Amino acid sequence: MSIESELLPAWFMYLLFLPTGFVLLWALWRVNWLALKEQSVLQHVFYSACLALAVLWSIRAGLSSGLGIHFMGLTAATLVMGWPLALLSGAIGLLCVTIIGLESYAGFAVNFMVSVALPVATSYGVLTLVQRKLPANPFVYIFLCGFFNGAIAILAVACTTSLMLGLLQVYSWEAVYEEYFMYLPLMIFPEAFINGMVVAGVMGTFPHLLSSFNVDKYFSDD
């Protein structure tokens, strides 16, 4: 989701800088800085994620005036790096597309909360639920934590965006449905595919890079 600051009330956009700052400080506090400092592989993964997200988010389609859609890729980032680094890489990626003029600085907080914090939180929640309730099976991990999780994340973003646009009377509910929500199927399946394939590819080649995947547990003979 990409929304220009001109569409939203100024009080709403600036109010969201408070939770944005809190979330970023929380992520900074929870990052394992020692591991990031000592593990060059983790550094490369983090820097690559920042760049990949910035590039992915620069490829977008415009819908109504001031409103656009793009794929997120944050489910894969959450599964690979964990939610703290996923939040930070998302913030850096969003800052990059803001610097090059694709987003406004005033709209940074609303775009961060809806398009970064929300999908990361959703992805982490689904991951936690799957790992607690279902057996440790690699196929369950790929299809539910990867493919299905990516679909749920973008569904959460689309529903939140629709509610925000409708409740703030940016567009009528009919316009929100016809010009945004009805395109949801075109976003769900590619988003699920992108995240699922990244997770499956990493699991098949470098499973130790998945911070949420315990190789001994998932490939145990028991």
C-alpha positions in Angstrom: 0.0 0.0 0.0 1.1 3.5 -0.8 -0.9 6.5 0.2 0.1 10.2 -0.4 0.0 12.6 2.5 -2.4 14.9 0.7 -5.2 12.4 1.1 -5.2 12.2 4.9 -5.9 14.8 7.6 -2.7 16.3 8.9 -3.6 15.5 12.6 -3.9 11.8 11.7 -0.6 11.6 9.9 1.4 13.4 12.6 -0.3 11.5 15.3 1.0 8.2 13.9 4.6 9.4 14.3 4.2 8.6 18.0 3.5 4.8 17.6 6.0 4.7 14.8 8.7 6.0 17.0 7.7 3.6 19.8 7.7 0.6 17.4 11.1 1.5 16.0 12.6 2.0 19.4 11.2 -1.4 20.5 12.7 -3.0 17.4 16.1 -1.4 18.1 15.9 -2.6 21.7 15.1 -6.2 20.7 17.7 -6.6 17.9 20.6 -8.9 18.8 23.3 -6.4 18.0 26.1 -8.7 19.0 25.0 -11.3 16.5 24.6 -8.6 13.8 28.1 -7.3 14.6 29.8 -10.7 14.6 28.0 -12.6 11.9 28.9 -11.2 8.5 26.2 -13.4 6.9 23.5 -11.8 8.9 24.8 -8.4 7.9 24.7 -9.3 4.3 21.1 -10.7 4.6 20.0 -7.5 6.4 21.6 -5.1 3.9 20.2 -7.2 1.0 16.8 -7.1 2.5 16.9 -3.3 2.8 17.9 -3.0 -0.9 15.4 -5.7 -2.1 12.5 -4.1 -0.3 13.3 -0.6 -1.6 13.5 -2.0 -5.2 10.3 -4.1 -4.7 8.4 -1.1 -3.3 9.5 1.2 -6.2 7.6 -1.1 -8.6 4.0 0.0 -8.1 0.7 0.5 -9.8 -1.4 3.6 -9.3 -5.1 3.3 -8.6 -7.1 6.3 -7.4 -5.4 9.7 -7.1 -2.8 9.5 -4.4 -3.2 5.7 -3.8 -1.1 3.0 -5.1 -0.3 -0.7 -4.5 2.9 -2.7 -4.5 4.1 -6.0 -3.2 5.6 -6.1 0.3 7.8 -9.1 0.8 7.8 -8.6 4.6 6.6 -12.1 5.5 9.8 -13.6 4.0 11.9 -10.9 5.8 10.2 -11.7 9.1 10.8 -15.5 8.7 14.4 -15.0 7.7 15.6 -12.3 10.0 13.0 -12.1 12.8 10.6 -9.3 13.4 13.0 -6.7 14.9 15.3 -6.7 11.8 12.3 -7.0 9.5 10.9 -3.8 11.0 14.2 -2.0 10.6 14.8 -3.2 7.1 11.2 -2.2 6.2 11.8 1.3 7.7 15.1 1.7 5.8 13.4 0.5 2.6 10.5 2.9 3.1 13.0 5.7 3.8 14.8 5.0 0.5 11.7 5.2 -1.6 10.8 8.4 0.3 14.2 10.0 -0.4 13.9 9.3 -4.2 10.4 11.0 -4.1 8.1 8.0 -4.4 6.6 8.7 -1.0 6.2 11.9 1.1 8.0 12.5 4.4 4.8 13.6 6.0 3.2 10.2 5.1 6.2 8.2 6.4 4.5 7.2 9.7 1.2 6.1 8.2 2.9 4.1 5.5 5.2 2.5 8.0 2.5 1.5 10.4 0.2 0.1 7.7 2.6 -1.3 5.2 5.5 -2.3 7.4 4.6 -2.8 11.1 1.2 -4.4 10.3 2.4 -7.1 7.9 5.4 -7.9 10.1 3.1 -8.2 13.1 0.7 -10.3 11.2 3.4 -12.6 9.8 5.0 -13.1 13.2 1.5 -13.8 14.7 0.7 -16.5 12.1 4.2 -18.0 12.5 3.8 -18.2 16.3 0.3 -19.8 15.9 1.5 -22.4 13.4 4.5 -23.4 15.4 2.4 -23.7 18.6 -0.6 -25.6 17.2 0.8 -27.7 14.3 3.5 -30.3 14.0 7.0 -29.3 13.0 6.8 -30.3 9.4 8.8 -28.5 6.7 5.9 -28.5 4.2 3.6 -27.0 6.9 6.2 -24.3 7.4 6.6 -23.5 3.7 2.9 -23.5 2.8 1.4 -21.9 6.0 4.2 -19.8 7.3 5.4 -18.8 3.8 2.6 -18.8 1.1 -0.5 -18.5 3.4 1.2 -16.1 5.7 2.1 -13.8 2.8 -1.6 -13.8 1.7 -2.8 -13.0 5.2 -0.4 -10.2 5.6 -1.4 -8.3 2.5 -5.1 -9.0 3.3 -4.6 -7.3 6.7 -3.0 -4.3 4.9 -5.8 -4.1 2.4 -8.5 -4.3 5.0 -6.8 -1.7 7.2 -6.3 0.6 4.3 -9.9 0.3 3.2 -11.2 1.0 6.7 -8.9 4.0 7.1 -9.9 5.5 3.8 -13.6 5.0 4.5 -13.7 6.1 8.1 -11.6 9.2 7.4 -14.0 9.9 4.5 -11.1 10.1 2.0 -13.3 8.2 -0.4 -16.8 6.9 -0.2 -17.2 3.2 0.8 -18.3 2.4 -2.8 -15.2 4.1 -4.2 -13.0 2.2 -1.7 -14.5 -1.1 -2.9 -14.5 -0.4 -6.6 -11.1 1.4 -6.9 -9.1 -0.5 -4.3 -10.6 -3.5 -2.5 -11.8 -5.3 -5.6 -8.2 -5.5 -6.8 -7.3 -7.5 -3.7 -7.3 -10.9 -5.5 -4.7 -9.5 -7.9 -2.4 -8.7 -4.9 -3.0 -11.8 -2.7 -1.8 -14.5 -5.0 1.4 -12.8 -6.2 2.3 -11.7 -2.7 1.8 -15.3 -1.4 3.9 -16.7 -4.3 6.7 -14.2 -3.8 7.1 -14.8 -0.1 6.5 -18.6 -0.3 9.1 -19.0 -3.1 11.7 -17.0 -1.1 11.1 -19.1 2.0 11.2 -22.4 0.1 14.3 -21.3 -1.8 16.1 -20.3 1.4 15.0 -23.5 3.2 16.2 -25.6 0.3 19.6 -24.0 0.0 20.6 -22.2 3.2 18.1 -23.3 5.9 20.3 -22.0 8.7 19.5 -18.4 7.4 15.9 -18.8 8.5 15.9 -17.5 12.0 12.4 -19.0 12.6 13.3 -22.4 11.3 15.0 -25.0 13.5 16.7 -27.5 11.2 17.1 -30.2 13.8 13.4 -29.9 14.9 11.9 -29.8 11.4 14.0 -32.5 9.9 14.1 -34.8 12.9 13.5 -38.5 12.3 11.2 -38.7 15.3 
